[in-house]
Amino acid sequence: MYQFNETINRLNTNAVQTEMLPLIYGRRDLMPFWIADMDIKTPEKVTQAIADRLTHGVFGYTNWKNDNFYTPIRHWFKTRFNTNVLKQDLSYAPSVLFTITEAIRLLTNEGDGVILNTPAYHNFIQLIQGNHRMIVENELFYDGYEYTMDFVQFEYLCQMPQNKVFLLCNPHNPTGKVFSEQEILKIIEICKKYDVYIISDEIHMDFVRRGQHVTLAQFMHEYDHMLVTTCLGKSFNISGIPHAYFITKDKFMSETINTKVMSVYGLAAVNLVALTVIKTAYLECADWLDELNAHIDNNMTIVEDYIADHLSDCLFFQKPDATFLAWIDFAKSGFNEIEVQDALQNVGKIATGIGNTFELSASTHFRFNVACSEEKLLEGLERIQRSFDYLKAQQEERAEI
């Protein structure tokens, strides 16, 4: 049994969750639930492996093209996702977002369209716009039970010659949607028909608690205009150890990205600590991750029950099938996003993910990270309740005037 309810103080560790509060929220005294890393310690086996590697005392140039890199990843995909990944289809990369950006830059010209499910991970929006490509929105719709894709619209968008890439987030951030095999096959069928390249960010692949993660790597023999990219940053809480890897049968794509890493950007130096983590985590820490998912699922239940018991007149929340991020809907409260965020930040003193950063317009949601201790989670929920109690009290005062 692993301990996931330990209270961890991350102050004075240069943690983004606290250090960036003044820049994003204008104040430092907020309890952070906004960024997608965990207040959970990395597995002890991993920290011990890092310590053992550090005792060697030499941290020189490091090579990833060997079985210390290939074997753990192939083992993980086979044992977790029943997918055979070939060594020649695997490459190391500096980060997931670097890989996505370079693939988009290779496949498109400025002004071309990138199809994106919305709401969307905010860095997707930023990197598409930052590279002067067009965001082509394929909105996910909530039908009262789950988020679904509009495949009629998706096919219409794929027909347009300027829309050359579909950027998929599977499992989906922020909604927690898990794409079924049927949906994945439909996406591939449509993209293949219109020669649309699929880039699949699968960074949350290890946090599927209902259903099964279906990796696009499983279907690359049917359509080779696909790239899957991921890393261990979320799964084992090592986002401060930059690294990533990608899988593709498109040799032109892999050779181009690898060449750019070495010859254009000068990023050929591999993170030797990341290689140590990949080997240890993927070969020895599956049970830790299984127990962590149980803890996260319990925390999601706590959120669901708390909202049902205390905030059902203001909020709607249904446990997602994946990720450790709760996408909470405040539409029924009648308050707008400016009012809600003002109350959360200035009354509840809590930092949540701001909904409009994940959408292309005003939002009726906020994102809430549950990968923490029950103690912190409950305090966060109490702060949310305090915020909405304040809003309701203010509303009643105005009505009496």
N, C-alpha and C positions, 0 to 999 in steps of 0.2 A: 504494500500500500504506500503510495506516494503522498506527500504533503503539498496540497495546493491551496490551503487556507492560511498559509503563513502571511503575515503582514510585512510587506517589503517597502522600506523607505528608499525612494529613488532620488531624493534630493542630493545635490552635490555629486552627481554621477554624470553630469552633462546630458541627462535624458531629455530628448526632444519634448516629451509629454509635459514637462515642467518648464524647460528653458524657453520654449516658443510661445508660452501663454501670453506674455506681454505683447508680442508682435501680432498674434492672431486675435486675441480677445481684449487687449488693452489693459490687462491686469494680471497679477501673478498669483493671487490668493484664491484660485479655483481648484476644486478637486478634479483631476483629469480623467475623463472617460472618452476622449476624442480621437486619439491616434490608435492605429491598429497594431500595437505591440502589446505584450502581455505583462502583467505584474506577477509573473510566474517564473521561478528560477529555472534555468536550463537544466536538463537532466544531469545528475551527479556524474554519471559515466562520461558525459561529454566534457564537463569541466575538468574531470580528472585526466582525460585524454589530452586536453589542451595543456594542462599543467605538466604532464609528462613530456609533451613535445617541447615546451618552453625550457625544460631543464637541459635539453640538448645544447642550447646556448648559441646556436648558429641559425640565422633566419635569412638565408640567402635566396637567390633566384630559384624558383620552384617550378617543376614540370607537372602538368596535369594529364598528359597523354600516357597514362599507364593504368593498371588495374586497380590501384588505390582510388582512382576516380570512377572508372567504368563499372567495376564490380558492385559497389554499394548501390549505385543508382539503378542498375539493371535488376539487382535483387529486390529493391524496393518496389519497382514497377511490376515485377512478376508476382511478388507475394501480396502486395496491397491491391493491385489493380488488374491482375491476371493479364499483363501485357508484356510481350517480349520486345525489348529495346536493343537494337544492334549497336555495337561499339562505334561503328562508322557513322551512325546517325546522331551521336552525342558530341556536344561541344561545351566547353566552359565559357562563361561570359562575365563581364564585370558586374552586371546587375540585370534584373528583369526589365526595368524600364529602358535601360540602354539597348537591350536586345530588341524590344518592341520598336523603339525609335529608329534604330538602324534598318530594321526590316521595312518599316513604313517609308523611310527615305529612299530605300532601294527600289521599292515597288511602285512608288507614286511620284508625281511631280507636284510642285506647288499649285494649289488650286484644286487638285483632285480630291475626291471624297473618300472618307474612311467611315464605314458603317459601324455604328456603336449602339448597343442596347442602353437605354436610359431608364432609370437613373444609372449613373456610371461612376466608377472610381475617379475621383477628381483629378488625379494625375494623368489619366487618359485624356481628359478634356484639355488639360494644359499642354500636354506634349503635342497633341494634334494641332491645336491652335498655334502653339509656339513654332511649329514647323510649317506654318502657312498652308496646312491642309484643311479641308472642310469637314466638319462633323456632320455626318448624315444620320439622323436620329431614327432608330427603330425602338420605340418605347415598349417596355414591358408593362403588361396590364395585370392588375390584381383582380381575380374573379371571385374573391371571397374565400378562396381556399389556397391558391398558389399564384405565383407570377407566371405569366405565359407570354410567348412570343407571338407576334402577329406575322405569320408566315406569308400571308398574301402580300402585305406591305413589304416584307423582307425580299420576296422574289421580285417585286416591282423595283425596289432599290438596286438589287443586284443586276438587273437588266441594263441599267444606265452605265454606259461605257466609262464615265469619269469616276465611278465608284469601284475602285480596284481592290480594296481590302475590307475584310470584316474582322474587327477586333473583338474577340470573344473573351469574357471573363467567366471562367467555369472552375469551381463554384462562383456564384455572382456576388460581387461586392457593389452596393451595400445590402441588397435584398436577402441574401442567403439562399437564393435559388440554386437547386441542383438540376442541371440539364440531364434529362433522361436519354437513354440510348436512342430511343425513337426520335427525339428532338435533334440529337447530334447527327444522326443519319440524314434527317431532313435538311439540316444546315449544310452538310457536305454535298448532298444531292443538288441543292440549288446553287451553291457556290461553284461546283464542278460544271454545271450546265452553262454558267455565264463567266467562267474563268475568273472568279473572285478568290483572291488569296485569303486564307484563314490564318490569323495569328491568335493563338489561344494562351492566355495567361492563366495558369493553373496553380497559382501560389497558395490558394486556400484548399487544395485538393485533399489534405490530410484532416480536414475538419468537417467531413460529411458524417452525420449521425443518423440520418434516415435516407434510405435509398443507397445508391452506390455511385462513387465518382467514376464517370466514363471519360477516360482521357482520349483526346483526339489522336494521340500516338498509336492507339489501337487500330486506327483506320487509315494509316498513311500508305498502306499498300494499295488502297483503292483510289486515293487522290494524294498526289505528292506536293501539291501547292498548299502546304500547311506547315506551320511551325508551332511547337509547344515550348513555352518557356516557364520556368519555375525556379524555386530555391528553397532553402530550409529556414529562411528568415522568420516566417510566421510559425511554422510547425514546431520549431525548437527554440523560438524566441532569441534568435541571433542576428537580428537586423542590423546590429552594430558591427557585424563581421561581413562586409560587402562581398557578394559572390552571386552567381546564378549559373544555370546551365540551360541549354535548349536542345530540342530534338527535332530533326527534320530529315527527310529523304531528298530534299532539294539541295543538291551539291553546290550549285551556283550560289544559293543563299548562304550556306554554311561557310563556304570558302571565302565569300565576299566579306561576311561579318568577321571571320577570323583574321583576314588580311587587314581590315580596318582597325581591329583591336591592336594589331602589332605595328602596322606601318603608317597609319594615318593618325591615330590618337596616342600611340605610345603607351598602351595599357596592357602590355603583354605580361607584366609581373603578376603572377597568380598569388592569391591570398592563401598562404600555407596553413594558417589556422582554419580557414574554411574547409580545406581539404581534409584536415584532421576531423573536423566536425562531421562532414559528409560520411566518412568511413565509420565513425563510431555510432552516430545517430541512426543511420540507415541499417546498420548490421546488428545493433545491440539495444535499441531503445523503442522498439515497436510497442512494448507493453506500457511503457511510460505514456506514450501518445494515446493509447486506448483509454487509460485511466484519466488522462487530461480531458478527453472528449466527454467522458462520463461526468466529470466535474463541471464542464461548460454546459452540458445539457441540463444538469441540476440548476445551475445559475440561471439559465434561460427559463426554467420552470418557475424559479423564484420571481423573476421579472414578470412573467405572464400572470402569476397568481397575485402579485402585489398590485399590478395595474387593475386586475379584475376586482380586487377587494377595495382599493382605495382611489382609483383614478379612472374607472370605467366610463364616467361621464365626460372625460376629457381626452382619453387616449385609447388607441386600439393597437394591440400587439399580438401577433401569433408567432410562436417559436419557429425560427427558420430551420431548414433542413441541414444547413451548413454554416460555416464560419463561426467566429466568436463575437459577431457584431449584431446587435439588435437594431432593427430599422423600425422606429416607433412613429406611429401616425397620430398627429394631434388635430386632424381636420375637424373632428366632431366637437372640439372645444370652442370653435368659432373664432379663436384668436389667430392673428396672422403671424408669420414667421418672425417679424421684427419684435412683436410683443412677446412671443414665446422665448426667443433668445435673450431678450433684455431681462426677462424674469429669471431664466435659468442662470445667467451670468451674474446678475446684480442682486438677486434675492436668494436663490438657491446656492450661489457660489459654486457652480458646477460647469465644467467645459464638456460639451457634447459635440459630436460632428455636426456641423451646420448644413442643413439639408440642401440649400441652394448651391453649395459647392459640388454636389453630386448630380445636379439637374441643370437644365438650360434655362430655367425660369424659376419663379418663386416656388417654394416647397412647403409641404405640410408634414414634413418628417424631420426627425433628428436621429443621428446614429449614436449608439451607446455600447461601449466595449464592456463585455461581461467577463473577460479573461482576467480574473482577479480573485481575491478572497471573498467569502460570503460577507464578512464584516464590512469591507469596502463597498461591496455591491449594495448592501442594505442601506448604508449611509448615503450612497448616490441616489437610491430610490427615494429616500426620505427628502433629499434636497429637491428632487424633481417634484414631489408632492407639495413641498413648501412653495415652490415656484408657482404652481397652478392654483394653489389655495390663495396666494396673493393676487393672481390675475382675476380670480372669481370674486374676491372681496372688492377689488377695485371696480369691477364691472357692476357689482351690486350698489356700491356707493354712487356711481354715476347715474344708475337707474333711479335712485331715490331723490336726486337733485331736481 
